[in-house]
Amino acid sequence: MQLQFKFRPICNKSSMEWGSAAHLNVKIRRSSLRLRSKKQLIQIAPRALEGTTRSYGRIDLRVQSCKYKYRGCKVKLEEEEIKAHEKECRYRWFKCEGRKFAAWNCSFKGYREDVMNHFRRIHPERTYMKVQNIIDMSMTFGRDSYDIELIQKRKQLFWFKHRLLSKEKIAYWLCQYVGPQDEALTYCYDFVISDEVRKFAVTELCYTDALDADEIYESGKCVVMTFDQIKSFMTGARNIHVYFRIKKNVKARR
């Protein structure tokens, strides 16, 4: 016996047409909503994102120009980052480094391009050091002492600083780059004290002049010697023989 199956449509022709029309109508409405949403986004976006922004996924953070833009700085960063940049910006104002580090009575204030001229005119005895030096350095241990030299390497400027702390019986030397930290780290320096047989040698990174010298000293990222170490290298004239050189940091990230 053969079974036969008959399928009855659940709606007539007119109902099918009505259903198709409704389905089409829904599609049209959804498309219209999407289009209206895009139009609204186009109209709202310029007001919502007014100003310069940096996007991270769905978060838009405002960025600001450096306050030394009027002098030529083109850096733009987020608010917290721009404040840190402005402290070390090469276009910032500079005070006499001798006043900051060694309490000199000097009221100089100028731009980076004025610093060398100021030292040559007012503090010429502090401009004799070169990129590479051999120095017979006199040492006195009875009181605190401070020394600073300005060194020019082509268009770049560096501070060579020395501080002797009599109470702690420690002396330290460091070299700071006059400019931003990212540029400073592309330089390093060799510092060598020697006698006829022995040698004390350190190679250390340069850091921005915007950092306080004591902060660098406390971090241990400079040349540090005890008085006993220094005395073991002294000649009869109470001098130490120092070799100092500034050079490019070949391992710096490009």
C-alpha positions as CSV (number, residue, x, y, z in Angstrom):
1,M,0.0,0.0,0.0
2,Q,1.5,3.3,-1.0
3,L,1.1,6.3,1.3
4,Q,0.5,9.7,-0.2
5,F,1.2,12.9,1.6
6,K,-0.5,16.2,0.8
7,F,1.0,19.4,2.0
8,R,-1.5,22.3,2.7
9,P,-0.1,25.8,2.7
10,I,-0.7,27.5,6.0
11,C,-1.6,30.8,4.3
12,N,-3.2,31.7,1.0
13,K,-1.6,33.7,-1.7
14,S,-2.8,37.0,-0.4
15,S,-1.4,36.3,3.1
16,M,1.9,35.3,1.6
17,E,2.0,38.6,-0.3
18,W,1.2,40.5,2.8
19,G,3.9,38.6,4.8
20,S,6.5,39.4,2.1
21,A,5.5,43.0,2.1
22,A,5.8,43.2,5.8
23,H,9.2,41.5,5.7
24,L,10.4,44.0,3.1
25,N,9.0,46.8,5.1
26,V,11.0,45.7,8.2
27,K,14.2,45.7,6.1
28,I,13.5,49.1,4.8
29,R,12.9,50.5,8.3
30,R,16.1,48.9,9.6
31,S,18.1,50.4,6.7
32,S,16.6,53.8,7.4
33,L,17.5,53.5,11.1
34,R,21.1,52.7,10.2
35,L,21.3,55.5,7.8
36,R,19.9,58.0,10.3
37,S,22.3,56.8,12.9
38,K,25.3,57.4,10.6
39,K,24.0,60.8,9.7
40,Q,23.6,61.6,13.4
41,L,27.2,60.4,14.1
42,I,28.5,62.6,11.3
43,Q,26.7,65.6,12.8
44,I,27.7,64.9,16.4
45,A,31.3,63.7,16.0
46,P,32.9,67.1,15.3
47,R,31.4,68.6,18.5
48,A,32.1,65.6,20.7
49,L,35.7,65.3,19.5
50,E,36.5,69.0,19.4
51,G,40.2,69.7,19.7
52,T,43.1,67.4,19.1
53,T,42.7,63.9,20.4
54,R,44.6,60.6,20.6
55,S,42.4,57.4,20.3
56,Y,42.9,54.2,22.2
57,G,40.1,51.8,21.2
58,R,36.9,53.7,22.1
59,I,38.6,56.2,24.4
60,D,39.6,59.5,23.0
61,L,42.2,61.4,25.1
62,R,43.0,65.1,24.6
63,V,46.5,66.0,23.6
64,Q,48.2,69.4,24.1
65,S,50.9,71.3,22.3
66,C,54.1,72.2,24.3
67,K,53.9,75.6,25.9
68,Y,57.1,76.5,24.0
69,K,55.4,76.0,20.7
70,Y,55.9,79.7,20.1
71,R,59.7,79.1,20.0
72,G,59.5,76.2,17.6
73,C,58.6,73.0,19.7
74,K,56.3,70.7,17.7
75,V,55.7,68.1,20.4
76,K,52.1,67.2,21.2
77,L,51.3,64.9,24.1
78,E,48.6,64.0,26.7
79,E,48.3,66.4,29.6
80,E,50.4,64.5,32.1
81,E,53.1,63.7,29.5
82,I,53.3,67.3,28.2
83,K,54.1,68.6,31.7
84,A,57.1,66.2,32.0
85,H,58.2,67.1,28.5
86,E,58.1,70.9,29.2
87,K,60.5,70.4,32.2
88,E,63.2,69.2,29.8
89,C,62.2,70.8,26.5
90,R,65.2,72.2,24.6
91,Y,63.2,75.4,24.0
92,R,62.5,76.1,27.7
93,W,64.1,78.9,29.8
94,F,67.4,78.2,31.4
95,K,68.8,79.6,34.6
96,C,72.6,79.7,35.3
97,E,73.5,76.1,36.2
98,G,76.2,77.4,38.5
99,R,73.5,79.0,40.6
100,K,71.4,75.8,40.7
101,F,74.2,73.4,41.4
102,A,76.8,75.4,43.3
103,A,74.9,78.4,44.7
104,W,76.7,80.9,42.6
105,N,75.5,84.5,42.8
106,C,74.4,84.7,39.1
107,S,71.0,85.9,37.9
108,F,71.3,84.7,34.3
109,K,68.1,83.6,32.5
110,G,68.0,82.8,28.8
111,Y,67.5,80.2,26.1
112,R,69.6,77.2,25.3
113,E,71.5,79.0,22.6
114,D,72.5,81.7,25.1
115,V,74.0,79.4,27.7
116,M,77.5,78.9,26.2
117,N,77.8,82.7,25.4
118,H,76.9,83.4,29.0
119,F,79.5,81.1,30.4
120,R,82.2,82.3,28.1
121,R,81.5,85.9,29.0
122,I,80.8,85.6,32.8
123,H,82.3,82.3,33.8
124,P,85.1,81.7,31.2
125,E,87.2,79.6,33.6
126,R,84.4,77.0,33.5
127,T,84.5,76.5,29.7
128,Y,88.0,75.0,29.2
129,M,87.1,71.3,29.2
130,K,86.6,69.5,25.9
131,V,84.9,66.3,24.8
132,Q,88.1,64.4,25.6
133,N,90.3,65.5,28.6
134,I,93.2,64.5,30.7
135,I,93.1,66.4,34.0
136,D,95.2,66.7,37.1
137,M,92.5,67.3,39.6
138,S,93.3,68.8,43.0
139,M,91.4,67.4,46.0
140,T,90.6,68.9,49.4
141,F,88.7,66.8,51.9
142,G,88.1,69.2,54.8
143,R,85.0,70.8,53.4
144,D,82.2,70.4,50.9
145,S,83.1,71.5,47.4
146,Y,81.3,71.9,44.1
147,D,82.6,72.2,40.6
148,I,80.9,72.6,37.2
149,E,82.2,72.8,33.7
150,L,80.3,73.5,30.4
151,I,81.4,71.3,27.5
152,Q,80.4,71.8,23.8
153,K,80.3,68.9,21.4
154,R,79.4,70.4,18.0
155,K,76.0,71.9,18.6
156,Q,75.3,69.8,21.8
157,L,76.0,71.1,25.4
158,F,77.0,69.0,28.4
159,W,77.5,69.7,32.1
160,F,80.4,68.1,33.9
161,K,79.7,68.2,37.6
162,H,81.7,67.2,40.6
163,R,80.6,67.3,44.3
164,L,82.7,66.4,47.4
165,L,80.7,65.7,50.6
166,S,83.1,65.9,53.6
167,K,80.6,64.5,56.2
168,E,79.8,61.4,54.1
169,K,83.4,61.2,52.9
170,I,82.3,60.6,49.4
171,A,82.9,62.3,46.0
172,Y,80.8,62.0,42.9
173,W,81.1,63.0,39.3
174,L,78.5,63.0,36.5
175,C,77.8,64.3,33.0
176,Q,74.4,65.8,32.0
177,Y,73.1,66.6,28.6
178,V,71.5,70.0,28.0
179,G,68.2,68.8,26.5
180,P,65.5,66.1,26.6
181,Q,66.1,62.8,28.2
182,D,65.6,60.7,25.1
183,E,68.5,62.6,23.4
184,A,70.6,62.5,26.6
185,L,70.5,58.7,26.6
186,T,72.2,58.6,23.2
187,Y,75.4,59.7,24.9
188,C,77.6,58.2,27.6
189,Y,80.9,59.1,29.2
190,D,84.1,57.4,30.3
191,F,85.7,58.4,33.6
192,V,89.1,56.9,34.6
193,I,91.4,57.6,37.5
194,S,94.7,55.8,37.4
195,D,98.3,55.7,38.6
196,E,101.3,53.9,37.1
197,V,99.8,50.5,37.8
198,R,96.1,50.7,39.0
199,K,93.0,52.0,37.3
200,F,89.5,52.9,38.4
201,A,87.2,53.1,35.4
202,V,83.5,53.8,34.9
203,T,81.3,54.2,31.8
204,E,78.0,55.8,32.6
205,L,75.0,57.2,30.7
206,C,74.3,60.9,30.3
207,Y,71.1,62.1,31.8
208,T,69.1,65.3,31.1
209,D,70.0,68.5,32.8
210,A,66.4,68.7,34.0
211,L,67.2,66.1,36.6
212,D,68.6,67.3,39.9
213,A,72.2,66.1,40.2
214,D,71.6,64.8,43.8
215,E,68.8,62.7,42.4
216,I,71.2,61.1,39.9
217,Y,73.8,60.6,42.7
218,E,71.3,59.0,45.0
219,S,70.2,56.6,42.3
220,G,73.9,55.5,42.0
221,K,73.9,56.2,38.2
222,C,77.2,58.2,38.2
223,V,80.8,57.9,39.3
224,V,81.0,57.5,43.1
225,M,84.2,57.1,45.1
226,T,85.0,57.1,48.8
227,F,87.8,59.4,50.2
228,D,89.9,56.3,50.9
229,Q,89.6,55.2,47.3
230,I,90.6,58.6,46.0
231,K,93.5,58.9,48.4
232,S,94.9,55.6,47.2
233,F,95.3,57.2,43.7
234,M,96.7,60.6,44.8
235,T,100.2,61.8,43.9
236,G,102.5,63.7,46.2
237,A,100.9,67.0,45.1
238,R,97.5,65.7,46.4
239,N,96.2,65.5,42.8
240,I,94.5,62.7,41.0
241,H,95.0,61.9,37.3
242,V,91.6,61.8,35.5
243,Y,90.7,60.9,32.0
244,F,87.3,62.0,30.9
245,R,85.5,61.5,27.5
246,I,82.0,62.0,26.1
247,K,81.0,59.6,23.4
248,K,78.0,58.3,21.5
249,N,76.0,55.4,23.1
250,V,76.2,52.9,20.4
251,K,73.6,50.7,22.0
252,A,71.0,53.5,22.3
253,R,67.6,52.7,20.7
254,R,67.1,54.5,17.5
